[in-house]
Amino acid sequence: MVECGYRFRFFGEDAEIAAKELRIMCSQSHNFMTASVPSYRVHVHLEHLVQKGYKVGIVRQTESAALKLVGDSKSSVFSRELSSLFTRSTLVGEDLPLIGDDATSGGYLMSICETKSPVLNHVLVGIVVVQPTTGDVLYDCFDESPHSCELEQRLEFLRPVEVILPEGSTMHNTVAQYQSSSRDGVRVECLRRTEFDFSPCLGSLMDFYADGERASDLKRVFELPPVVVSCLGAVLHYLKAFHLEAVLSDLSHIVPMSRSCTMMQLPAPALKRLEIFRNSVDGSSRGSLFMFLRRTVTSFGGQLLESWLGQPLCDVGTIVDRQNAVEEILTLGASTFCELKKFMSRMPNVQRGLCAILHKKVKPCDVFSTLLSLSSVSKLLNRLSGDLCADIKSSALKECFAGIPQLLRNINNYLDLLDEDSAKMTRQTY
């Protein structure tokens, strides 16, 4: 998408693809097929294209008409450069709003690599799963055989929207089967096998974590399985093209997938036959158990419910604690939680906003909106803390409502550093 004045234009084959997917007109101009969309609708068309599995680049003008008129290059064409790059898993940037439908916003990026296993007829598979829009980073390592479905189980549970793996990988058939059965626009990209080699990946990770405050994370890199190090190095190299490598900056946030005895690990056939996340008719989420149960008022609430369904509890004590918390919410909902629920239903996607701030791909107005929302949450919970502590008996709820104001205790200090009028007027990236 190339910025030309007040419109973004597509050229050549890209124009034909855009015309088909966006249902816009495509015509020939100067021996090129062209199509265009207005600049104020760029985020809508961008999300639609990446949902279909395309990688979309934004090429912006680096000089305005006014500056060009008084400059030395007024007779030449406008200078432009690639300002941002997007796929469905990397939907983070100033071109995207914090308020709106989050159905297409982000998703997991999965990196897969395999190596020889000491077990006969098995391969050792490592995966690293990253969600740049929320900051979640998971990894796992397991043995895979022709008769097992370990990778399939993780694909069905995590439902990545983008998968990268080396060329000629033995896992390609499993990934292709998952891609064909999904209607969510899963994008698969095969990278050069050298990008998954252990030594270069380890070297790039050492260079990345040896910088400044991240030097303490070097020890944790050596504690990871070698096949996971290869996956992590490939993800780091891949995310650098999108300027999103900051999501990997803290290794303490890179956690293994849960294998504790408190959670069930549902196999892939169970996830399919029970239609927990996708129906068995067309592979979409419509009619699934998750879509039937989802009544959350925030996108991050929906993500939490999704993780609960994918890994049900099997510890009796934890199940009882969660049931007690839900029962109290239902019992006291009309009086105590009504105001809180109403406020949260109007909140912008603060999780997406905080990640955009981390990646430095956010407008000042969105920074102010995110901080203001978090400040309002802190004030509301402080005001309701008396009623909440008096009425609530669940230890899980008490810990939750007591911990949030503590986490947000310094939010007003950051908010005071911003001028509201100036932040709302400024449109450039922070």
N, C-alpha and C positions, 0 to 999 in steps of 0.2 A: 504494500500500500504506500504510494508515493504522494506526499503532500504537494499540491499544486494550488496555491491560493486558498480558497475556502472549501476545497474538495480534496478527497484522496482518490487517486487514480490507480487502476490496474492496467497492465500492458501485456500483450501477447497471449500466451497460454494462460497466464494468471487471470487475464480479463475474461476468458472463456469459462474458467472454473468459477470465478466470482459471479458471473452472470447466471450460471446454473445453480449454484448453492444459495445465492442471495436473491435470486429472481429479479435481477436488474437488467437493464438493456446493455447490450454489447454491440459496438459498431466499429467500422474500420476508419482509422484516421492516420494519414501519412504512412501507409503501408503497415500499420500496426493495428491490431484489435485492441480497443480500449473500453473501459467501463469505469464508472466513478460513483462515489457516495459522498454526501455532505460531511464536513468535518465534525459537526456537532453530534452526528450519529455514528462516529467511528467506533466507539466502544460496543455498540449493539452489534454491528457487523463483525467486529473482531471476535467477540464471544461466540457468535454463530459459526464462524469459520473454524475456530479451534475446537469447537464441539464436534465438528465433522471430522476431526483428526488431522487438520492441516497445521503446518508451522507458518506463522505469519510474521513478517517483518514490517516495521513502521519506519519509513524514510521521511524525515522532516527537513524543512527548509532551515538553514542556519543563518539566514539573513533576511531582513524584512525589505519591503519595497521602498520604504522611506530611507533606510540606511543605504540601500543600493543606489538610490537617486543621487545622493550627495557623495558617494564613494567613487573610487577609481574604476570600478568594474561594472558601471551602469549599462554598458553595452553587451555584457556577457550574460549567460544564463545564471539563474539562481543556484547557489551552492547548496547541496543537500548531502546528508549522511544518514546511515542507519542508526537510529536512536534507540530502538528497542526491538526485542524479538520475543515472540510468544508461542507457546503450545498450551494445551489444556491444563497441564500440570504446573505451568509457570505463569499463570495469570496473575501477575503482580505488577502494578505500575500505575503511573499517574493518569493513564488513559482510561482507567476503570473506576467506576463509582463505588463508594463504600455502602451505599444504600440501594437495594434492589433485589432481584431474584438471584439466589445463590446456587441455583440448580447446576449451572455450568461453571461455577467458580472453583477453580483448582481441582485437586485430586492427587492421587499418589503417583509419583514417578518411581518405577522399580528398575533396579539394575541387577542383572542376573549373570553369574559367571560359574563355570564348573571346572573341576580338576579331577585327577585320578583319585580313587578311593582305595584304601587297603582291602576293602571287601570286594570279593569277586563279583563281576557283572554289575557293579555299582559305580556311581560317580558322586563326588562330593560337590554339592551345590551351595553357593553362597548368594544371598540377596541383601540388598540395601534398599530401603523404601523411604522416600523423602516426599514431604508435602510442603513446598515452599510457601504456600498461602497460609499455613498454620504453624509451621516450624517443627512439625513432627518428623522424627527420624528414627527408623527401626532397622534392625538387621537380624539375620538368622543364618544358620548353617546346618545342613542336613544331608543325609545319604538318599540318593534317588536311584531306583532300579526300574527296569522296563515294566514291572508289575505293580509298582507303588504309585501313589498320586500325591506325594508330599508337595510338590510345586503347584499342582492343580488346586490343592486345598488352600494354599496361601493366596493364589490368584483369585479364587472365589471369595475368600474372606476379605482381603484387602481391596479388591476390585480396582487395580491401578488403571489410570486412563492413559498412561504412557509407559512403554517398556523399552529399555535399551539392553542389548546383549551382543556378544561378539559374533562376527560372521562365521558361519559354519557350526554354530552351537548345536549340541545335541538336544537342547531344550527348546529349539525353535518350533518343533511340531506341537508341543504342549501349549506354547504361547499363541501359535496360530489358531489352534482349536479354541482357546479362550477368546481370541479376537473375533473369530467368526461367529461365536455364540452370543456375543455381546452386541447390543444395539446402541451403546453409549459412545461410539466414536473412538475406540481404543487405537492409539497410535503406536506402532512398533518400528524401531529404528535399529538396524544392525550396524555397529561400529567396527572399525578395524580391530582385529584381534590384538594388535600391539598396544591398544589403549587399555587392555585388561591385563597386560603383563605385570607380574608382581613387582619386579624391581623398579620400573618407572613409576608405578602407582605409589609405592612406598616412598620414593624420592620426592614426588610431588606433594604427598601428605606431610612429609617432614619439613619441606620448605614452607608449606601453608601454616603448620602449627608451631613452627619455630619462631614465628614473628610475635614479639612483644609478650602480651599477657597469655598467649596460647601455648607458651613453651612447656607448661606443666602438663599439657595434654599429650605430649609425645610418648610418655610411658604407656598410656592407654592404647595408642596406635599399635604398639608391639604386642599388647595383650590380645588383640583381635585375631581371629583365625586368618591365615594368609589369603584364603579365597574371598573373605569379607573385605580384606584390605584392597584386593583387586577391584571389587565392586565399588568400594568407597572412593578409590582413586579415579575410576571412570566417571562416577557421578560428579566428583569435584571438577573434573575437566569439562564435563558436559554443562554444568551449571554456570561455569565462568563465561560461556557465550551469552548467557542471559543476565549476567551480573547479579546472580543470586547465590553465590558461594558462601555468603555470610550465614546462611542457615546451618552450615556445618562448622561454624566457628567455635562452638563449645561442645567438646566431645562428651561431656557429662550428660548432655541431652540426647546423645545417640545411645539408645537403649535396646537390649535384645527383645524379641517378641516373647510375650509372656508364656512361660512353661510351668508356672506354679500349679500346685495341686488345688488352688482355690478356683481355677477356671477350667472349663471344658474346651477341648480342641476338637471342634466338629469337623469330620472329614468332608471332602468335596462332594461326594454323592449325597450326604445328608443335607448340605447347604442347598444343593440343586433340587432334591426331591421335596424338601419342606418349603421350597420357594421363599426362602428367608429374604434374599435380596433381589432375586430376579425370577420372573415367572417362566414356566416351562414351555410357553407357547411361542413367544417371539424374543425371549431373552431380555426384555426391558424390565424396569423396576415397577411398572404399573401392575397392580394387583398382588404385589409381593407382601409378605408379612411386615416388612419394614415400612412400606408406604401406608399400610393399613393402620399401623400403630403410631406413625409419626404425627404428633399434634404439637410439636415444639414451636415456641414463638421466636427462637433464635436459631441461626445456622449451626452454631457450635453446640447447642443442645441436641440438634439432630445428629451431629457427628458422635456425641457421647452415646446416644441411644443406639446408633449403628454398631459401636464397639461392644456394647452390652449384649446385643443380639448375636453378634459373631462369636463372642466368647462368653457363654452363659456361666453363671456362678455354680459351683458344686460344693462349696463350703457352707454348712448349715448356718453357722453363726453369722457369716457375711450376708447370706440371703435374708435372715431374720432382721438384721440391721437395716437393710435396704427396704424391706417391706414395711418396717416401722416408720421409716422416713417418708415413704410414699403415703402411708395411711394418715400421718399427721398433716401432710400437705393437703390431702383431700378433705380432712376434717376441718382444718383451720383455713382453707383456701378462701372462703367467702369473706373472711374478716382480715386476717393477717397478711395473706399473700396477694390479695387482689390488687393493691397499689403497686407492688413489686412486679407482678406479671404484666400489668398495663404499661409500666415504664419500659420493661425489657422488650415488649413487642414493638416499640418505636425506636429502639436503639439501632445505630448503624452497626455494621460488622466490625466490632472493635478488634477481633482476632486478626482479621485481614488487614485492618489499619495498622496494628502494631507490627505485623510482619513487613508491611510496606515501608514503615519507618525504619525498621532494621536494615532493609535493603536499600534505603535512601532513594526510593522510587515513589515519592508521594508529594502531593501538593501541600503548601502550608495550610490551606483551608481544611484539608482532610486531617492534618495533624491536630489542628485546633478542635475539630469535631470529635476525634477519637479521645483526646484528653478531656474534653468537656463531658463526654458521656461517662468516662471512668470516674471523673470527679462527682458527677451526679449520682452514680451508683454508690460511691463511698458515703456521700451525705445522706442518701436515703436509708442505707443500712444502719448508719449511726443513729438516725432518728427513730428507726424502727427497732433498734437493738433491745430496748426495754421490753416492748411487747413480745418480741421474738424469744427472749430468754425466759420470760415468764410463762409463755404458752407452750413452747416446744420442749419436749422431753427426749427426743431422739438425739443421741450423742453425735451422730453423723451430721445432722443439720446444724447443731450448735457449733460444731467445729468449723463447718463451712461458713456460717454467717459471722463467726468471730474472726476467721482468718482473712476474709476478703478486705475489710477495712484496714487491717494491719498491713496487707500487701500494698494497698493504695494510699498509705499514710503520707507519701511525699508527692502525690500526683498534683496537688495544688501549686507546689513550688515550680513545677515544669509549666503549668498553665499560666502562671503569673509572668513567665518570661516572654509570652506571646501577646501581641496586640491584636485584638479581635478584628478590628476594621482592616488593618493591613493584611492579616492572614486571609481574609475573605476576598480581598481585591487581588492578591498575588496569584497568578496562574502557573508560574514556572515550578519546576520540580525542586523539592527540598533536598 
